[in-house]
Structure formats: structure tokens, C-alpha cells
Amino acid sequence: MTELTNLTLEKARDGLKTKEFSSVELTKAHLKRMDETRDLNAFITETPELAISGAENADARLANGTAGLMEGIPVGIKDLFCTRGVKTTAASKILGDFIPPYESTVTQNLWNSGAVMLGKLNMDEFAMGSANLNSAYGSVKNPWHVKGEEKDYVPGGSSGGSAASVAAGAVMAATGTDTGGSIRQPAAFCGLVGVKPTYGLCSRWGVVAFASSLDQAGPMTKTVRDSAIMLEAMAGHDPKDATSAKVDIPSYNSLLKGDMKGLKIGIPKEYQVGGLDADIEALWQQNIAWFKENGAEIVDISLPHSKYALPSYYILAPAEASSNLSRYDGVRFGNRANDPKDLNDLYEKTRGEGFGEEVKRRIMIGTYVLSAGYYDAYFVKALKVRRLICNDFKEAYKKVDLILTPTTPTPAFAIGEEPKDPIAMYMNDVLTVTANIAGLPSMSIPAGFSSKGLPLGMQLTAPAFEETKMLDAGLFIETAAEFAAKTQERRSAS
Ligand code: GLN
């Protein structure tokens, strides 16, 4: 039998149904792998007892015929989702040992579908970052290495623990959140599928807020079909989130065929810019060829305001963050500074001690762009650009079904070799933020390797609520790239 930790979620569901193994066996195998890969620092909190009792309950439901969509599947949860009775940190010191008295809707949906939680996953503090170097709980390592090198690589961010744990086989799938690329970029860096759904498809209730108009939860998995299954389990209308969409959630997985005949794929000329890694550029061309050979039509399109997306994101996201993070004042949540002189001192000390450097930078940028003298010049301007970016997509989708681009401008970089200038670090998000700004579904699919052998991701972006079409084309790329088989080859060769 294949090692249980190498199985996909889809195959594990089959094995559980046919009683090839139990959820307790599957869960124990993953707990063991979690132990063996602890040096990755992917988990902030491990919950092995909860996992075993969850698996026992899942086995009972599998036996009595009441199994849900994810019954008995071991998963990890990004530590941004509140979990009732289990410490939730957002990877920040400021939350201290905060134990939520409630469960986020997305995680509740997963438990209702039978999934089993193995722990809470490391991430960039408050989901701000692109390399998982901004966690109060230490950085996370990418399980991928370059042959003949000693270096450790970043897993991407902010959902770096989610990506590393799935890629290492410690969990079968993980939740991520994506405000500007935090599901797709780490998925690309770790050779995984990552789906950012349409804004409003997954409830934000109980997810620690970063930038509320951009934040979306989504699945991070080994394959497209795994993501399709997990997205169905996570999504759905929630009256507790005023921005939750009232749409029916289809059984995505059963609708996927991977047939590209007649599909129109848009290639935006604005994304064909310098600074794109040569391997990634070549892979993009290779993907275009695959689509053409299989009956899709390639259409050149223009998204003229793309170049303003990153600057507007880094106004809008910090503005919303500065407001959202004002609630951490030492009074209501988490840590409180000792011996304050007065109330202002309590706020200042608590926030000064509790927030990391990047979070403080964002709060300062956000406060600045929202201040009376600069509100019109920066914040309102960025909102206007947001509208123009949405209009660009609207125009483009009159001509095409989906848009194909790379996910990231470069492959993963080594820990210690990351860009030291924060603005250079922000460039990681240049290809991903537009989908958040426009609220569109977007996914990363592992599609090949860099010349050094690190995984590379391609990105598909669809019109709102066209997840099925996007996943279907994602399945096509996955099949054409034979990524899983090539990974196996690489592993056995090294
Ligand atoms: N890297 C981006 C940022 O730091 C995106 C983060 C995210 O999607 N949560 O803002």
C-alpha cells in the first residue's frame, strides 16, 4: 500500500470508504509525519488528542453510513481561524494565549463535513507577509530543497505553515487565507494547489480580520480535485457575515472534466513585463501551447490599470488593517502590558510590545493614508483605481473565459536571501493582488520546475463565481504538467 501520508485527499476518501484503512490509522500516520517534520516549524499549536477523538468519531460515522464530504480527513488550520477552545494567535504576540469561545464558520463547516484537525498552522503575523518570516513564532521552512545545496527556502506567505505542512505530508490539506496572494503564492512556492475563491464565497466570520474587503479563505491541497472537494466543504452562505454571498455551492469535483475545447484563455500583455524569471516565462509559454494543442483559443487581452494594482493594494490593505487592528488595545483581547502609568500608556505599551515590525509598518501606512490631510490623495484615489481595475476585468471577460498568468515573478528564495527592502518584498504580490482588488476567484496550479528544481505555479483567474470553470482548467494544467509524477521522479532521483 502507498504510504498513507502520500495519498491525496480524494484517494484517502476512497480508502476510508472501502475500509482499506480507518481514519484513526490515517490520522496517526499524519501525526507521526508531523513529529518527523517538526523542524519545518509549520505548526504553532498541535492538537493530537483532538485529532484522535475526531478520527474515532469519523470512523463511527463512516461505519454507520452518515459520513460527510471530508469524513476522517486530517487537516491543518491556519492560525487566523478562531477555533473554539483551541489557542488562536494570528502568529502575533499581542493575542497572547487567546482561546476563542467560538468557532469560525469555515472551520465549523469543515468539522460538519467530518474533517479532523491536527493543529493550528504558522503564518505571517496577522497574515502580513510573503515569506513567513514575520511570525512571532519563528519562520517556517519550505520542505523543498535544491539538490546539492544546504540552504533552506521560504515556503511563501502568509499561509506558509499551511503550505509547508501539506507539502511535507503532515496534513492532507489545509485552510489558508488570501488578502493579496497568501494562498496562491505559498502554494506556488511549495508545489501545491491553492484556491482563492470569489469574495464572499467563504464566510469571514471568526477569521481574524486583516483587510476585510480583500480577505478570503480557501483550500490548499496536493491536487485540483482535492481543492474542489475541500472548497465545497468550506463554502456556503453565512448570515453572520454581511458580505457572504447567497449562492448555491455545487459539487465542484463531480463537474470537472478537464476538456478545454472552445475555451477562450486571455493572456494580459501588461503581465509580460521584465523582472519575470526566465523559467517562469518559459513555463507560461509552455502552458499556452498546451491550451492551444487541446482546442482552447488563446486571446491577447489588455488589463491597462494592472500597474497601479500593487500600489493601490498597499494603500487599501494597510488602511483597513489599521482600523481592524485598533481592537488590540490590551483591554479586550490577549496580552496587556504591565504597570501602565495611565490608559494611553496601557495602549501604547501593549501595542508597542505586542505587534511585530511589519504589522507596525502597515498600521503606520494605514493611519497615514486615512488621516484628514491625505485621505483624498491616497485612500480615495486607491478606491478609484480599484474601480478601474474591476472595469478592466469586466471588459476582458467579454472576450475570454479565463485569464492565465504565472502566480509569482520568481520561484521561492532561500531564507536569508530574501529582499531586505520591504517594497522589494511587496513585489512578490504583483501578479496576485489584482484578483483580490476585483474580488475574483483565482488559483495557483503547480505546473513545472525552475532550472534549480523548485516548484513553479501558474495562475488562473475567472469571473466572479466561475469557480467550476477555473477548477476545470486547473485540472487540465495539472494533468498536462504531470507535476505529481515528476515530483516522484525527482524524489527517487535525489
Ligand atoms: N503578501 C501580501 C501582504 O503582505 C498578501 C498577504 C495576504 O494575502 N494575506 O499583504
Residues whose N, C-alpha, C, O or C-beta is under 5 A from the ligand:
A	BS01	LIG	A127 M128 G129 S130 G157 S158 T177 D178 T179 G180 G181 S182 D429
